[in-house]
Amino acid sequence: MLSIGERTIKWIKGALIGAGSFGKVYLGMDASTGLLMAVKQVELPTGSAPNEERKKSMLSALEHEIELLQELQHENIVQYLSSCIDDDHLNIFLEYVPGGSVTSLLRNYGAFEEPLVRNWVRQILLGLNYLHERDIIHRDIKGANMLVDNKGGIKISDFGISKKVEDSHRAHRPSLQGSVFWMAPEVVKQTAYTQKADIWSVGCLVVEMLTGEHPWAQLTQMQAIFKIGMSSKPAIPADISPEAEDFLQLTFELNHEKRPSATELLKHPWVASQALPLGH
């Protein structure tokens, strides 16, 4: 069980704002301060129901997320506030990011213009660089896990399957965790898992933002696994600037050792000179 002793936040449950394999996310209000928070809830395993093992694994993923998040503080990463266990749930209290995910914005507003994508990619790379400097691979970079605040700032969320690599030069034991359409070839082939896998996923996220669809949108997951496993690269969107095309070609470098790091990509002309969003 959680080894962290934190004050129990008295909170009032609001609307359901998200659900995933890990459990549910509610809008919550701190009853004593009025602070709005995102509250990630997982039911605690009880009885001998068939899904008890599944609940145990959800719980362990969430505890892992807490351990990681407690150490992190960066404006482009969703801020961890606290956590507690009540009668039948483990609750994680997180910064509430009001704009929702990139995926929901794409659904509501359509594909984004290049200047906006550049701005957000720069912010994502800043957050990713912060993680990579701490030997953390996110492992699930995609639009659904990028949250936008009301001033155009963007934050990386959902650390449920992130991996801290004790020796950053050693590839983590491969596994097919993550979302297939954004996956790097070496991850699909299970030959290596380094921070460079996140860089490939950033390229896929750029495609997603520029076109409104993730790469390989016409394929099933199994077809995509086969295609990526055969070292196919996602199609580069038409009608984008030469700088954007060059940026994508770099992220889709098949040899992960030659793929640029987040630090290197932050120096790329496509993202290097970005205006900050209003209010920052």
C-alpha positions in Angstrom: 0.0 0.0 0.0 1.1 3.6 -0.3 4.2 4.4 1.8 3.4 8.1 1.7 1.6 9.8 4.6 -0.2 12.9 3.4 -3.0 15.0 4.8 -6.4 13.7 3.7 -8.0 16.3 1.5 -11.7 16.8 2.3 -13.1 17.2 -1.2 -16.4 17.4 -3.0 -16.8 15.3 -6.1 -18.0 17.0 -9.3 -18.4 15.9 -12.9 -16.7 12.9 -14.4 -14.1 14.4 -16.8 -12.2 11.3 -17.9 -12.1 7.5 -17.8 -9.4 5.0 -18.8 -8.1 1.6 -18.0 -6.8 3.0 -14.7 -10.1 4.2 -13.3 -12.0 7.5 -13.5 -11.1 11.1 -13.3 -13.4 13.6 -11.6 -13.5 17.3 -11.2 -13.1 17.9 -7.5 -13.1 20.9 -5.2 -11.1 21.2 -2.0 -13.8 21.7 0.6 -11.6 24.0 2.7 -9.8 26.1 0.0 -12.2 26.0 -3.0 -9.3 24.8 -5.2 -10.5 22.9 -8.3 -8.6 19.7 -8.9 -8.6 16.7 -11.2 -9.1 13.7 -8.9 -8.0 10.3 -10.3 -9.8 7.5 -8.6 -9.2 3.8 -8.5 -11.3 1.3 -6.7 -9.4 -0.7 -4.1 -9.4 -4.5 -4.7 -12.0 -6.2 -2.5 -13.4 -9.7 -2.2 -12.5 -12.4 -4.6 -14.1 -11.0 -7.7 -12.5 -12.1 -11.0 -11.4 -8.6 -11.7 -9.4 -8.3 -8.4 -6.1 -9.0 -10.2 -6.9 -6.2 -12.7 -7.7 -3.8 -9.8 -4.4 -4.8 -8.1 -2.5 -3.9 -11.3 -4.4 -0.6 -11.7 -3.5 0.2 -8.1 0.1 -0.6 -8.6 0.2 1.6 -11.7 -1.2 4.4 -9.8 1.2 4.1 -6.9 4.0 4.1 -9.4 2.6 7.3 -10.9 2.5 8.9 -7.5 6.1 8.1 -6.8 7.1 9.7 -10.1 4.9 12.7 -9.9 5.9 13.7 -6.4 9.4 14.5 -7.6 8.3 16.6 -10.7 7.7 20.3 -11.0 7.6 21.9 -14.4 5.2 24.3 -16.1 4.7 21.8 -19.0 3.9 18.8 -16.7 0.6 18.3 -14.8 1.3 19.2 -11.2 0.8 16.5 -8.5 -0.9 17.9 -5.4 -1.6 15.1 -3.0 -3.0 11.6 -2.6 -5.0 9.7 -0.1 -6.9 6.4 0.5 -10.5 6.4 1.6 -12.7 3.4 2.3 -12.8 2.0 -1.1 -10.7 4.2 -3.4 -7.1 5.4 -3.9 -7.3 9.1 -4.9 -4.7 11.2 -6.6 -5.2 14.9 -6.6 -3.8 16.7 -9.6 -3.7 20.2 -11.1 -6.9 20.8 -13.0 -6.2 21.8 -16.6 -9.4 23.4 -17.9 -8.9 23.3 -21.7 -9.0 19.5 -21.9 -6.8 17.3 -24.2 -5.4 18.0 -27.6 -7.5 15.1 -28.9 -10.7 16.8 -27.6 -9.7 20.1 -29.0 -9.0 18.5 -32.4 -12.5 16.9 -32.2 -14.1 20.3 -31.5 -12.0 22.7 -33.6 -10.5 20.5 -36.4 -6.8 20.3 -37.3 -4.5 23.1 -36.0 -2.5 25.7 -37.9 1.2 25.3 -38.1 2.1 28.3 -35.8 0.0 26.8 -33.0 1.5 23.3 -33.5 5.0 24.8 -33.3 4.2 26.6 -30.1 2.8 23.5 -28.4 5.5 21.2 -29.7 8.1 23.5 -28.2 6.4 23.4 -24.8 6.0 19.6 -25.0 9.7 19.3 -25.8 10.6 21.5 -22.8 8.5 19.2 -20.5 9.9 16.1 -22.2 13.5 17.3 -21.8 12.8 17.9 -18.1 11.6 14.2 -17.8 14.5 12.8 -19.9 17.0 14.7 -17.8 15.6 12.8 -14.8 15.8 9.4 -16.7 12.1 9.2 -17.2 10.7 7.8 -20.4 7.0 8.9 -20.7 6.1 6.0 -23.1 2.6 7.2 -24.1 3.0 10.6 -25.8 -0.2 11.3 -27.8 -2.8 13.9 -28.1 -5.1 12.4 -25.4 -2.3 12.9 -22.8 -1.5 16.5 -23.7 -3.7 18.9 -21.7 -4.2 22.6 -22.6 -4.8 25.4 -20.1 -6.9 28.4 -20.7 -3.9 30.5 -21.8 -2.6 28.2 -24.5 -0.1 26.5 -22.3 0.3 22.8 -22.7 1.0 20.1 -20.1 2.1 16.5 -20.3 -0.2 14.2 -18.3 -0.8 10.5 -17.5 2.4 9.0 -16.1 0.7 5.6 -15.5 3.1 3.7 -17.7 6.2 6.0 -17.6 9.4 4.3 -16.7 12.4 5.6 -14.8 15.5 4.2 -16.3 18.2 3.8 -13.6 21.0 3.9 -16.2 19.8 6.2 -18.9 22.2 4.6 -21.5 20.7 1.2 -20.9 17.6 0.4 -22.9 14.7 -0.6 -20.7 13.3 -4.1 -21.0 11.0 -3.8 -24.0 7.2 -4.1 -23.7 4.2 -3.1 -25.9 2.8 -0.6 -23.4 1.6 2.6 -24.9 -0.6 3.4 -27.9 0.3 1.6 -31.1 -0.3 4.3 -33.6 2.3 6.6 -31.9 4.8 3.8 -31.3 8.4 3.8 -32.5 9.6 0.8 -34.6 12.1 -0.4 -32.0 9.2 -0.5 -29.4 6.9 -2.5 -31.7 9.8 -4.9 -32.5 10.7 -4.9 -28.8 14.4 -4.4 -29.5 15.0 -1.3 -27.5 13.2 1.2 -25.3 15.0 4.5 -24.7 14.0 8.1 -24.4 14.2 8.3 -28.2 10.9 6.4 -28.3 9.2 9.5 -27.0 10.8 11.5 -29.8 9.2 9.3 -32.5 5.9 9.7 -30.6 6.3 13.5 -30.7 6.5 13.3 -34.5 3.3 11.2 -34.5 1.7 13.9 -32.3 2.7 16.6 -34.8 1.1 14.6 -37.6 -2.0 14.2 -35.3 -2.2 18.0 -34.6 -1.6 19.1 -38.3 -4.1 16.6 -39.8 -6.6 16.0 -37.1 -5.9 12.2 -37.3 -3.2 10.0 -35.8 -0.7 8.3 -38.1 -1.9 5.1 -39.8 -5.5 6.2 -39.2 -6.8 4.0 -42.0 -5.3 0.8 -40.4 -6.4 -1.4 -37.5 -4.1 -1.7 -34.5 -2.8 -5.0 -35.7 -2.2 -3.7 -39.2 -0.3 -0.7 -37.7 1.9 -3.0 -35.6 2.8 -4.9 -38.7 3.5 -1.8 -40.7 5.6 -0.1 -38.0 7.4 -3.4 -37.3 8.4 -3.4 -41.0 10.1 -0.1 -40.4 7.5 2.0 -42.3 7.4 5.7 -41.4 4.2 7.7 -41.1 3.2 9.9 -44.1 4.4 13.5 -43.8 1.4 15.8 -44.2 1.1 17.7 -47.5 1.3 21.6 -47.6 3.5 22.0 -44.5 6.6 24.3 -44.3 10.0 22.9 -45.3 11.1 23.4 -41.6 8.2 21.3 -40.3 8.9 18.6 -42.9 12.6 18.5 -41.8 11.6 18.4 -38.1 9.3 15.4 -38.8 12.0 13.6 -40.9 14.3 13.9 -37.9 11.7 12.5 -35.4 11.0 9.6 -37.8 14.7 8.5 -38.0 14.5 4.7 -37.9 17.8 4.2 -36.0 16.8 5.4 -32.5 20.5 6.1 -31.7 20.6 8.7 -34.5 17.2 10.2 -33.6 17.7 13.6 -32.0 17.1 14.3 -28.3 14.5 16.8 -27.0 17.4 19.2 -26.3 18.5 19.0 -29.9 15.0 19.4 -31.3 14.5 22.5 -29.2 17.3 24.1 -31.3 15.6 23.1 -34.5 14.6 26.2 -36.6 10.9 25.1 -36.6 10.5 25.5 -32.9 13.5 27.5 -31.7 12.0 31.0 -31.9 8.5 30.7 -30.4 6.4 33.4 -28.9 5.1 32.5 -25.5 1.3 32.2 -25.1 -0.5 35.3 -23.7 -0.4 35.6 -20.0 2.9 33.7 -19.6 
